[in-house]
C-alpha cells in the first residue's frame, strides 16, 4: 500500500489539508459513513464463505446420495440437501438485502456530507472574495474567479464525496477479503496479492500524468469562462462592430484547446480499467493453478477455490474504482490548490484600531502619493487638500489626471503609498472599514446596477428604507418622472448591469442610490457625464439642497458641476495646479478660466 499512498503525493495532500476543518465539522457523518461502509462490505464478503460451504456440501452429498442408492435413506439425504441449499440461498439473499440497506446509509452519510462541504466551501470562497481589495480584482479576471467557485469546488466535492466513499470501500473490502483469504490458505493469498504492487506502481505513474493535465485543463477552463463572460457582457459592442464571426472563431479556438487537453486526459484515464482487468484476470489464473495444486495435495477443497475466485472479483471493482478515485483526488488537489491561491491572499485594507466613529465630515489629505501596483502608474503625487465638515470641494481635470483615484482613496478602496488621510482628525486606517464606508454615498464613474427592481437598486445597502424615502431620492436625482412612465414603475426589473435604462437614467439611478442613504460624505465621481445640459442643471439644483450639511466631493471634467462647490481643485497628471473658489480661479486667469471659457463656448454653440 505504500506506493499507493505515494501516488497521492505529499504536495497534493498538503493542498487538501484545507478541507480537514470541514471533515472535523461533519465528523459524525464521516464516522457513521465509515462504519456503515465496513458493515455493508462485511455482509458482501460473508456470502463467499456460504458459497464454499454450499459447494462442499454438494460434493459430499452427491457421493452420499449415490452411496445410498436403492435405500430409503437416499430420500432423507436428498431432503436434507435440498433444505440446506434453500437455507444457504435464503441466507445469501438476506445478506444481500442487508448489504443494500447499509449501502443506502453510506450514501446518506458520506454523499450528504460532501454536499454540506460543497455548500460551506462555496460560501467561504465567496465571503473571502468580498474581503479582498480592488487591487485584487484589477489583477484577476471575472471568469477565473467564477471558475474557482464553481468548477474547482465541484472537483473538490467529488473528492470529499464519491472518491472518499469508494476509497473507504476499497480499504474495508481489502482488509476483510485479505483477512478471510489468510484464514483459508495463506500460501494462495500471497500468490493472489502478487500483482498488487505492480498495480500501485502503475497508478503512481499514470496519476502523475493526470495531475499535470488536470491543472492545464482547469487553467484553460478559466480562460474560456473569462472569454465567454466578456463576450456576453459586451454583446452590444460585438454586434455594433459586426464581430460575431471573429468572436465565434476565437471561442472555437479556445474550446478546441480545452477539447484536446480533455481528450488527452481521457486517454490516460482509459489505461486504468484494462490495466486492472488484466491484473484481476492474472490473479484468477493464479488462483486456479495454485489452488488446483493445493486441492490435489489435499490442503484445499473445490469450494475454497470458488471462494477465492469470488474474493478476487470482489477486489476487482474496488481496484477499478481505485484508478477513478486516485484520478479524482489528483483533480481535486489541483483544484484545491487553485482555490487556496486565492484564499491565502489577505486584504491589506484593515483597521488598525477598529474605531466605530460617527463621521462628521472633516477630511484632511496630506502629502499623499499613490501608485497602482498592477500597472505602475503614479496616479497622485504629493496631493494635499483640506475640507471642513459640511463643505463641498470640486476636483477637475482631464482623463488620467487622478480624480477617480482621490475618490477611491477617500472610500478606502486603496491605501496611500505615502502621506496620510484623516477623517475628523482620526487616521482613516484607524476607523472600522465597514462602519466608515456605510456613512459614505458614492456614485462611481462606471455605473453598475444590479439585475433587480428599480426600488431595490435605490435602497441597496439600506433595506429598511421607506417608500417615501425611495421616492424622494428618485425625485432629487430627477429620475422619478422616468420611473412612473414605466408600466411597472419602481417594480421594473432591470436587465444585466441596468441595460434596460439609458446611460443618463443609469447615472441618475446611481445618484439616487447614493443620496438615499443620507450619507455624511457624498462623493460624485463624474456622475453627470451621460446626461444632457438641461437634466444636469436640474440635478445640480436638487444637489444644492442635498449637499447642505454634508461634506461633498464633486469629481468632474465639467466646470458647470464645479460651480456648486465651496472650493475647486484643478488636477493634472496627479499634481494640483490650481485651487480656490470659482471667483478666485477666474481672477487668477490660468487653467481653470481657460477651461471655463472653452466649455462655455461649446454650450453656447
C-alpha positions as CSV (number, residue, x, y, z in Angstrom):
1,X,0.0,0.0,0.0
2,X,3.0,2.3,0.4
3,X,3.4,3.1,-3.3
4,X,-0.4,3.7,-3.4
5,X,0.0,6.4,-0.7
6,X,2.9,7.8,-2.6
7,X,0.8,8.1,-5.7
8,X,-1.4,10.7,-4.0
9,X,1.7,12.7,-3.2
10,X,2.7,15.0,-0.4
11,X,2.1,18.2,-2.4
12,X,-1.5,17.1,-3.2
13,X,-2.3,16.1,0.4
14,X,-0.9,19.4,1.5
15,X,-3.3,21.3,-0.8
16,X,-6.2,19.2,0.5
17,X,-5.4,19.8,4.2
18,X,-7.6,22.9,4.0
19,X,-10.6,20.5,3.9
20,X,-9.7,18.9,7.3
21,X,-11.7,21.7,9.1
22,X,-14.8,20.5,7.3
23,X,-14.2,16.8,8.0
24,X,-13.9,17.8,11.7
25,X,-17.1,19.8,11.4
26,X,-19.0,16.9,9.9
27,X,-17.1,14.2,11.8
28,X,-20.3,12.2,12.7
29,X,-21.2,11.9,9.0
30,X,-17.7,10.6,8.4
31,X,-17.6,8.3,11.3
32,X,-21.0,6.8,10.6
33,X,-20.3,6.6,6.9
34,X,-17.0,4.7,7.6
35,X,-18.9,2.3,10.0
36,X,-21.7,1.7,7.5
37,X,-19.2,1.1,4.7
38,X,-17.4,-1.6,6.8
39,X,-20.7,-3.3,7.8
40,X,-22.0,-3.2,4.2
41,X,-18.9,-4.9,2.9
42,X,-19.0,-7.4,5.7
43,X,-22.4,-8.5,4.5
44,X,-20.9,-8.6,1.0
45,X,-17.9,-10.8,1.9
46,X,-19.6,-13.4,4.1
47,X,-21.7,-14.9,1.2
48,X,-18.4,-16.2,-0.4
49,X,-17.9,-18.4,2.6
50,X,-21.5,-19.6,2.3
51,X,-20.9,-20.5,-1.3
52,X,-17.8,-22.5,-0.2
53,X,-19.9,-24.4,2.3
54,X,-22.7,-25.0,-0.2
55,X,-20.3,-26.3,-2.9
56,X,-18.5,-28.6,-0.4
57,X,-21.9,-29.8,0.7
58,X,-22.9,-30.5,-2.9
59,X,-19.8,-32.6,-3.4
60,X,-20.2,-34.5,-0.2
61,X,-24.0,-35.0,-0.6
62,X,-23.7,-36.3,-4.1
63,X,-21.2,-39.0,-3.0
64,X,-23.5,-39.9,-0.1
65,X,-26.6,-39.8,-2.3
66,X,-25.3,-42.4,-4.7
67,X,-23.9,-44.4,-1.8
68,X,-27.4,-45.0,-0.5
69,X,-28.8,-45.8,-4.0
70,X,-31.8,-48.1,-3.6
71,X,-32.2,-47.4,0.1
72,X,-34.9,-45.4,1.7
73,X,-32.2,-43.3,3.4
74,X,-31.5,-41.8,-0.1
75,X,-34.7,-39.7,0.1
76,X,-33.7,-38.4,3.5
77,X,-30.3,-37.4,2.2
78,X,-31.9,-35.6,-0.7
79,X,-34.4,-33.7,1.5
80,X,-31.6,-32.7,3.9
81,X,-29.5,-31.5,0.8
82,X,-32.5,-29.5,-0.6
83,X,-33.2,-27.9,2.7
84,X,-29.6,-26.9,3.2
85,X,-29.3,-25.4,-0.2
86,X,-32.5,-23.5,0.3
87,X,-31.2,-22.2,3.7
88,X,-27.9,-21.2,2.1
89,X,-29.7,-19.4,-0.7
90,X,-32.0,-17.6,1.7
91,X,-29.1,-16.5,3.8
92,X,-27.3,-15.1,0.8
93,X,-30.5,-13.2,-0.2
94,X,-30.8,-11.8,3.4
95,X,-27.2,-10.7,3.4
96,X,-27.6,-9.0,0.0
97,X,-30.6,-7.1,1.3
98,X,-28.6,-6.0,4.4
99,X,-25.7,-5.0,2.3
100,X,-28.0,-2.9,0.1
101,X,-29.6,-1.3,3.2
102,X,-26.2,-0.3,4.7
103,X,-25.0,0.9,1.3
104,X,-28.0,3.3,1.3
105,X,-26.9,4.5,4.7
106,X,-23.4,5.0,3.3
107,X,-24.7,7.4,0.6
108,X,-26.9,9.1,3.1
109,X,-23.9,10.0,5.2
110,X,-20.8,10.4,3.0
111,X,-22.6,11.9,-0.1
112,X,-24.7,14.2,2.1
113,X,-21.5,15.3,3.9
114,X,-19.9,16.2,0.6
115,X,-22.9,18.4,-0.3
116,X,-22.6,20.2,3.0
117,X,-18.9,20.7,2.5
118,X,-19.5,22.0,-1.1
119,X,-22.0,24.5,0.3
120,X,-19.6,25.7,3.1
121,X,-16.6,25.9,0.7
122,X,-18.5,28.0,-1.8
123,X,-19.7,30.3,0.9
124,X,-16.1,30.5,2.3
125,X,-14.7,31.5,-1.1
126,X,-17.5,34.0,-1.8
127,X,-17.1,35.6,1.6
128,X,-13.4,35.8,1.1
129,X,-13.8,37.4,-2.3
130,X,-15.9,40.1,-0.6
131,X,-13.0,41.0,1.8
132,X,-10.4,41.4,-1.0
133,X,-9.4,44.9,-2.1
134,X,-9.9,46.4,-5.5
135,X,-6.3,45.8,-6.4
136,X,-7.1,42.0,-6.4
137,X,-9.9,42.5,-8.9
138,X,-7.6,44.6,-11.1
139,X,-5.2,41.7,-11.4
140,X,-7.7,38.8,-11.8
141,X,-10.5,38.4,-14.3
142,X,-14.1,37.5,-13.6
143,X,-14.0,34.3,-15.5
144,X,-11.2,32.9,-13.4
145,X,-13.0,33.9,-10.1
146,X,-16.2,32.2,-11.3
147,X,-14.3,29.0,-12.4
148,X,-12.7,28.6,-8.9
149,X,-16.0,28.9,-7.1
150,X,-17.9,26.6,-9.5
151,X,-15.8,24.1,-11.5
152,X,-13.0,23.8,-8.9
153,X,-15.3,23.4,-6.0
154,X,-17.2,20.7,-7.9
155,X,-13.9,18.8,-8.4
156,X,-13.2,19.1,-4.7
157,X,-16.7,17.8,-3.9
158,X,-16.0,14.7,-6.0
159,X,-13.1,14.0,-3.6
160,X,-14.9,14.6,-0.3
161,X,-17.9,12.6,-1.6
162,X,-17.7,9.8,-4.1
163,X,-13.9,9.5,-4.0
164,X,-13.9,9.2,-0.2
165,X,-16.7,6.7,-0.3
166,X,-15.0,4.5,-2.9
167,X,-11.7,4.9,-1.0
168,X,-13.2,3.7,2.3
169,X,-15.0,0.9,0.3
170,X,-11.6,-0.2,-1.1
171,X,-9.9,-0.2,2.3
172,X,-12.7,-2.1,4.1
173,X,-13.0,-4.7,1.2
174,X,-9.3,-5.2,1.1
175,X,-9.0,-5.7,4.8
176,X,-12.0,-8.1,5.0
177,X,-11.1,-10.1,1.9
178,X,-7.4,-10.5,2.8
179,X,-8.4,-11.5,6.4
180,X,-10.7,-14.2,5.1
181,X,-8.2,-15.3,2.5
182,X,-5.5,-15.8,5.1
183,X,-7.9,-17.7,7.3
184,X,-8.5,-20.2,4.4
185,X,-5.0,-20.5,2.9
186,X,-2.0,-18.2,3.4
187,X,0.1,-19.5,0.5
188,X,-2.7,-18.9,-2.0
189,X,-3.4,-15.5,-0.5
190,X,0.2,-14.3,-1.2
191,X,0.0,-15.6,-4.8
192,X,-3.3,-13.7,-5.3
193,X,-1.9,-10.5,-4.0
194,X,1.3,-10.7,-6.1
195,X,0.0,-8.3,-8.8
196,X,-1.0,-5.6,-6.3
197,X,2.5,-3.9,-6.1
198,X,2.6,-3.7,-9.9
199,X,-0.9,-2.1,-9.8
200,X,0.2,0.5,-7.3
201,X,3.3,1.4,-9.3
202,X,1.2,1.8,-12.4
203,X,-1.3,4.0,-10.7
204,X,1.5,6.2,-9.4
205,X,2.9,6.7,-12.9
206,X,-0.4,7.3,-14.6
207,X,-1.6,9.7,-11.9
208,X,1.5,11.9,-12.2
209,X,0.4,12.5,-15.7
210,X,-3.2,13.0,-14.7
211,X,-2.2,15.7,-12.1
212,X,-0.3,17.7,-14.7
213,X,-3.0,17.5,-17.3
214,X,-5.8,18.4,-14.8
215,X,-4.0,21.6,-13.9
216,X,-3.7,22.5,-17.5
217,X,-7.4,21.8,-18.1
218,X,-8.6,23.9,-15.2
219,X,-6.4,26.8,-16.3
220,X,-7.8,26.6,-19.8
221,X,-11.4,26.4,-18.5
222,X,-10.8,29.7,-16.6
223,X,-9.8,31.3,-19.9
224,X,-12.9,30.0,-21.6
225,X,-15.1,31.4,-18.8
226,X,-13.4,34.8,-19.0
227,X,-13.8,34.9,-22.7
228,X,-17.5,34.0,-22.6
229,X,-18.3,36.4,-19.8
230,X,-16.6,39.3,-21.6
231,X,-18.3,38.4,-24.9
232,X,-21.8,38.3,-23.4
233,X,-21.2,41.5,-21.3
234,X,-20.1,43.3,-24.4
235,X,-22.6,41.8,-26.8
236,X,-23.8,45.2,-28.0
237,X,-20.3,46.3,-28.9
238,X,-19.7,43.0,-30.7
239,X,-22.9,43.4,-32.8
240,X,-22.2,47.1,-33.4
241,X,-18.8,46.3,-34.9
242,X,-20.1,43.1,-36.7
243,X,-17.6,40.9,-34.8
244,X,-19.9,37.9,-34.2
245,X,-18.0,35.7,-36.5
246,X,-14.4,36.6,-35.3
247,X,-15.7,36.2,-31.7
248,X,-17.1,32.7,-32.6
249,X,-13.8,31.7,-34.2
250,X,-11.8,32.9,-31.2
251,X,-14.1,31.0,-28.9
252,X,-13.8,27.8,-31.0
253,X,-10.1,28.1,-30.9
254,X,-10.1,28.2,-27.1
255,X,-12.7,25.4,-26.9
256,X,-10.5,23.3,-29.2
257,X,-7.6,23.7,-26.9
258,X,-9.8,22.6,-24.0
259,X,-11.1,19.6,-26.0
260,X,-7.7,18.4,-27.0
261,X,-6.4,18.6,-23.4
262,X,-9.5,16.8,-22.1
263,X,-9.1,14.1,-24.7
264,X,-5.5,13.6,-23.7
265,X,-6.7,13.2,-20.1
266,X,-9.4,10.7,-21.2
267,X,-6.7,8.6,-23.0
268,X,-4.6,8.5,-19.8
269,X,-7.8,7.7,-17.7
270,X,-8.7,4.8,-20.1
271,X,-5.5,3.0,-19.1
272,X,-6.9,2.2,-15.6
273,X,-9.7,-0.2,-16.5
274,X,-7.8,-2.5,-18.9
275,X,-4.8,-2.4,-16.5
276,X,-6.9,-3.6,-13.5
277,X,-8.8,-6.1,-15.7
278,X,-5.6,-7.7,-16.8
279,X,-4.2,-7.9,-13.3
280,X,-7.6,-9.3,-12.0
281,X,-7.6,-11.9,-14.7
282,X,-4.0,-12.8,-13.8
283,X,-5.0,-13.3,-10.2
284,X,-7.8,-15.6,-11.3
285,X,-5.4,-17.7,-13.3
286,X,-3.1,-17.9,-10.3
287,X,-6.0,-19.0,-8.1
288,X,-7.0,-21.7,-10.4
289,X,-3.4,-23.0,-11.0
290,X,-2.0,-22.8,-7.4
291,X,-5.4,-23.6,-5.9
292,X,-5.6,-26.7,-8.1
293,X,-2.2,-27.9,-6.8
294,X,-3.4,-27.3,-3.2
295,X,-6.6,-29.3,-3.9
296,X,-4.5,-32.2,-5.3
297,X,-2.3,-32.1,-2.2
298,X,-5.5,-32.3,0.0
299,X,-4.9,-28.9,1.6
300,X,-7.9,-27.2,0.0
301,X,-11.4,-28.1,-1.2
302,X,-13.0,-27.2,-4.5
303,X,-15.4,-24.9,-2.6
304,X,-12.3,-23.0,-1.3
305,X,-11.1,-22.4,-4.9
306,X,-14.5,-20.9,-5.8
307,X,-14.4,-18.8,-2.6
308,X,-11.0,-17.4,-3.6
309,X,-12.2,-16.6,-7.2
310,X,-15.2,-14.7,-5.7
311,X,-12.8,-12.8,-3.5
312,X,-10.7,-11.9,-6.5
313,X,-13.7,-10.5,-8.2
314,X,-14.7,-8.6,-5.1
315,X,-11.4,-6.9,-5.2
316,X,-11.7,-6.2,-9.0
317,X,-14.3,-3.4,-8.7
318,X,-12.6,-1.6,-5.9
319,X,-9.3,-1.8,-7.8
320,X,-11.0,-0.3,-10.9
321,X,-12.6,2.3,-8.6
322,X,-9.1,2.9,-7.2
323,X,-8.0,4.2,-10.6
324,X,-11.0,6.5,-10.8
325,X,-10.6,7.6,-7.1
326,X,-7.0,8.5,-7.3
327,X,-7.7,10.3,-10.6
328,X,-10.4,12.3,-8.8
329,X,-8.1,13.0,-5.9
330,X,-5.5,14.3,-8.3
331,X,-8.0,16.6,-9.9
332,X,-9.4,17.8,-6.6
333,X,-5.8,18.5,-5.4
334,X,-5.2,20.6,-8.5
335,X,-8.5,22.5,-8.0
336,X,-8.0,22.9,-4.2
337,X,-4.5,24.3,-4.9
338,X,-6.1,26.9,-7.2
339,X,-8.7,27.7,-4.6
340,X,-6.0,28.0,-1.9
341,X,-4.1,30.5,-4.0
342,X,-6.9,33.0,-3.6
343,X,-7.8,32.0,0.0
344,X,-4.3,32.7,1.0
345,X,-4.4,36.2,-0.3
346,X,-5.3,38.5,2.6
347,X,-6.6,42.1,2.2
348,X,-4.3,44.9,3.2
349,X,-7.3,47.2,3.8
350,X,-7.7,46.5,7.5
351,X,-8.4,48.7,10.5
352,X,-5.5,49.3,12.9
353,X,-7.7,50.3,15.9
354,X,-11.2,49.4,14.6
355,X,-12.8,52.6,15.8
356,X,-16.6,52.8,15.3
357,X,-16.7,56.6,14.6
358,X,-19.8,58.6,13.7
359,X,-18.5,60.7,10.8
360,X,-19.0,64.4,10.9
361,X,-17.3,65.0,7.6
362,X,-14.0,66.9,8.1
363,X,-11.4,65.5,5.7
364,X,-7.6,66.2,5.6
365,X,-5.4,64.7,2.9
366,X,-1.7,65.4,3.5
367,X,1.1,64.8,1.0
368,X,-0.5,61.7,-0.5
369,X,1.3,59.8,-3.2
370,X,-0.3,56.7,-4.8
371,X,0.9,54.2,-7.4
372,X,-1.2,51.4,-8.9
373,X,0.9,48.2,-8.3
374,X,-0.5,46.3,-11.2
375,X,0.3,49.0,-13.8
376,X,3.0,51.0,-12.1
377,X,1.1,54.2,-12.9
378,X,1.7,57.1,-10.4
379,X,-1.8,58.5,-10.1
380,X,-1.2,61.1,-7.4
381,X,1.9,63.0,-6.5
382,X,2.2,64.8,-3.1
383,X,-1.5,65.5,-3.1
384,X,-3.0,67.6,-0.3
385,X,-6.4,69.1,0.5
386,X,-8.5,70.1,3.5
387,X,-12.3,70.1,3.8
388,X,-14.3,71.2,6.8
389,X,-17.4,69.3,7.8
390,X,-20.3,70.3,5.6
391,X,-18.1,71.9,2.9
392,X,-18.0,70.9,-0.7
393,X,-15.0,70.5,-3.0
394,X,-14.9,70.1,-6.8
395,X,-11.9,68.3,-8.3
396,X,-11.5,69.0,-12.0
397,X,-9.0,67.6,-14.5
398,X,-8.6,65.8,-17.8
399,X,-8.8,62.0,-18.2
400,X,-6.0,60.3,-16.3
401,X,-5.4,63.3,-14.0
402,X,-6.0,61.2,-10.8
403,X,-9.6,62.4,-10.0
404,X,-11.1,58.9,-9.5
405,X,-8.0,57.8,-7.5
406,X,-8.9,60.5,-4.9
407,X,-12.4,59.0,-4.7
408,X,-11.0,55.5,-4.2
409,X,-8.7,56.7,-1.5
410,X,-11.4,58.5,0.4
411,X,-13.6,55.4,0.2
412,X,-10.6,53.4,1.3
413,X,-10.7,51.1,-1.6
414,X,-6.9,51.6,-1.6
415,X,-4.4,52.9,0.9
416,X,-1.9,55.6,0.0
417,X,1.7,54.6,-0.6
418,X,2.9,57.8,1.1
419,X,1.2,60.6,3.1
420,X,-1.9,60.4,5.4
421,X,-5.6,60.8,5.2
422,X,-7.6,61.9,8.3
423,X,-11.4,61.9,8.9
424,X,-12.5,64.2,11.7
425,X,-8.9,64.3,12.8
426,X,-8.6,60.5,13.0
427,X,-6.4,58.5,10.7
428,X,-8.6,56.7,8.1
429,X,-6.7,53.5,8.8
430,X,-7.8,53.5,12.4
431,X,-11.6,53.5,11.5
432,X,-13.7,50.4,11.2
433,X,-13.8,50.0,7.5
434,X,-17.5,48.9,7.2
435,X,-18.7,51.4,9.6
436,X,-16.9,54.2,7.8
437,X,-18.0,53.1,4.3
438,X,-21.6,52.9,5.5
439,X,-21.6,56.6,6.0
440,X,-20.4,57.4,2.5
441,X,-22.6,58.0,-0.5
442,X,-20.5,57.1,-3.6
443,X,-21.5,57.4,-7.2
444,X,-18.8,55.8,-9.3
445,X,-17.8,56.9,-12.8
446,X,-18.5,53.4,-14.2
447,X,-22.2,52.9,-13.1
448,X,-23.1,49.4,-12.0
449,X,-26.7,48.4,-11.4
450,X,-28.0,45.0,-10.3
451,X,-30.4,42.8,-12.2
452,X,-33.2,43.7,-9.7
453,X,-36.1,46.1,-9.4
454,X,-35.5,49.9,-9.5
455,X,-36.8,50.0,-6.0
456,X,-34.2,47.5,-4.7
457,X,-31.5,49.3,-6.6
458,X,-32.4,52.6,-4.9
459,X,-32.4,51.2,-1.4
460,X,-29.4,49.0,-2.0
461,X,-27.4,48.9,1.3
462,X,-30.3,50.1,3.3
463,X,-33.2,47.6,3.2
464,X,-35.2,49.4,5.9
465,X,-35.8,52.4,3.7
466,X,-39.4,53.6,3.4
467,X,-41.3,54.1,0.2
468,X,-41.3,57.9,0.8
469,X,-37.5,58.0,1.1
470,X,-37.2,56.0,-2.1
471,X,-39.4,58.4,-4.0
472,X,-37.7,61.4,-2.6
473,X,-34.3,60.1,-3.7
474,X,-35.6,59.4,-7.1
475,X,-37.1,62.9,-7.4
476,X,-33.8,64.5,-6.2
477,X,-31.9,62.6,-8.9
478,X,-34.5,63.8,-11.4
479,X,-35.4,60.1,-12.1
480,X,-39.0,59.9,-10.7
481,X,-40.8,61.1,-13.9
482,X,-39.0,58.4,-15.9
483,X,-39.8,55.7,-13.4
484,X,-43.5,56.3,-13.2
485,X,-43.7,56.2,-17.0
486,X,-42.6,52.5,-16.9
487,X,-45.6,50.1,-16.8
488,X,-44.4,48.5,-13.5
489,X,-42.9,51.8,-12.0
490,X,-40.5,51.1,-9.2
491,X,-41.0,47.4,-9.6
492,X,-39.5,47.4,-13.1
493,X,-36.8,44.8,-13.2
494,X,-33.6,45.9,-14.9
495,X,-31.6,43.8,-17.3
496,X,-28.0,42.8,-16.7
497,X,-25.9,45.8,-15.5
498,X,-29.0,48.0,-15.9
499,X,-29.2,47.5,-19.7
500,X,-33.0,48.4,-19.6
501,X,-32.1,52.0,-18.9
502,X,-30.4,54.7,-21.0
503,X,-26.9,55.9,-20.0
504,X,-28.3,59.1,-18.3
505,X,-31.1,57.1,-16.5
506,X,-28.5,54.7,-15.1
507,X,-26.4,57.6,-13.8
508,X,-29.4,59.2,-12.2
509,X,-30.4,55.9,-10.6
510,X,-26.9,55.6,-9.2
511,X,-27.1,59.1,-7.8
512,X,-30.5,58.2,-6.2
513,X,-28.9,55.1,-4.6
514,X,-26.1,57.2,-3.1
515,X,-28.2,60.0,-1.7
516,X,-31.0,57.7,-0.4
517,X,-28.6,56.5,2.3
518,X,-28.4,60.0,3.8
519,X,-24.6,59.9,3.9
520,X,-22.3,62.1,5.9
521,X,-19.8,62.3,3.0
522,X,-21.1,62.4,-0.6
523,X,-18.7,61.6,-3.4
524,X,-19.8,62.1,-7.0
525,X,-17.3,60.8,-9.5
526,X,-18.1,62.3,-12.9
527,X,-21.7,61.1,-12.4
528,X,-23.3,63.6,-14.8
529,X,-21.3,62.8,-17.9
530,X,-24.1,61.0,-19.7
531,X,-26.9,63.5,-19.0
532,X,-27.8,66.5,-21.2
533,X,-27.3,70.1,-20.0
534,X,-30.9,70.6,-19.0
535,X,-31.0,67.5,-16.9
536,X,-27.6,68.3,-15.4
537,X,-28.9,71.7,-14.3
538,X,-32.0,70.1,-12.8
539,X,-29.9,67.6,-10.8
540,X,-27.4,70.3,-9.8
541,X,-30.2,72.4,-8.4
542,X,-31.5,69.5,-6.4
543,X,-28.0,68.7,-5.2
544,X,-27.6,72.1,-3.8
545,X,-30.2,71.2,-1.2
546,X,-28.9,67.7,-0.7
547,X,-25.3,68.8,-0.2
548,X,-26.2,71.2,2.7
549,X,-25.0,69.9,6.0
550,X,-22.8,67.1,4.5
551,X,-19.3,67.0,3.1
552,X,-19.4,66.7,-0.7
553,X,-16.7,65.9,-3.2
554,X,-17.7,66.5,-6.8
555,X,-15.3,65.0,-9.4
556,X,-16.0,66.1,-12.9
557,X,-14.5,67.4,-16.1
558,X,-17.3,69.9,-16.5
559,X,-16.9,73.4,-14.9
560,X,-20.7,73.7,-14.6
561,X,-20.7,70.9,-11.9
562,X,-17.8,72.6,-10.1
563,X,-19.5,75.9,-9.6
564,X,-21.6,74.5,-6.8
565,X,-18.5,73.8,-4.7
566,X,-17.0,76.0,-2.0
567,X,-13.6,75.1,-3.2
568,X,-12.2,73.9,-6.6
569,X,-9.1,71.9,-7.2
570,X,-7.5,71.5,-10.6
571,X,-5.5,68.3,-11.2
572,X,-3.1,67.5,-14.0
573,X,-1.1,64.3,-14.1
574,X,-1.6,63.7,-10.4
575,X,-0.4,67.2,-9.4
576,X,-2.5,70.1,-8.1
577,X,-2.0,73.0,-10.5
578,X,-4.7,75.4,-9.1
579,X,-7.1,75.6,-6.2
580,X,-9.5,78.1,-4.8
581,X,-13.1,79.3,-5.2
582,X,-14.7,79.9,-8.6
583,X,-14.2,83.7,-8.3
584,X,-10.6,83.3,-7.2
585,X,-9.7,81.0,-10.0
586,X,-11.4,83.2,-12.6
587,X,-9.4,86.2,-11.3
588,X,-6.2,84.1,-11.5
589,X,-6.7,83.8,-15.2
590,X,-5.0,80.4,-15.5
591,X,-6.0,76.9,-16.4
592,X,-9.4,77.0,-14.7
593,X,-10.5,80.1,-16.6
594,X,-9.3,78.7,-19.9
595,X,-11.3,75.5,-19.3
596,X,-14.4,77.5,-18.2
597,X,-14.4,79.7,-21.3
598,X,-13.9,76.7,-23.7
599,X,-16.8,74.8,-22.2
600,X,-19.0,78.0,-22.1
601,X,-18.4,78.4,-25.8
602,X,-19.3,74.8,-26.5
603,X,-22.6,75.2,-24.6
604,X,-23.5,78.4,-26.5
605,X,-22.8,76.6,-29.8
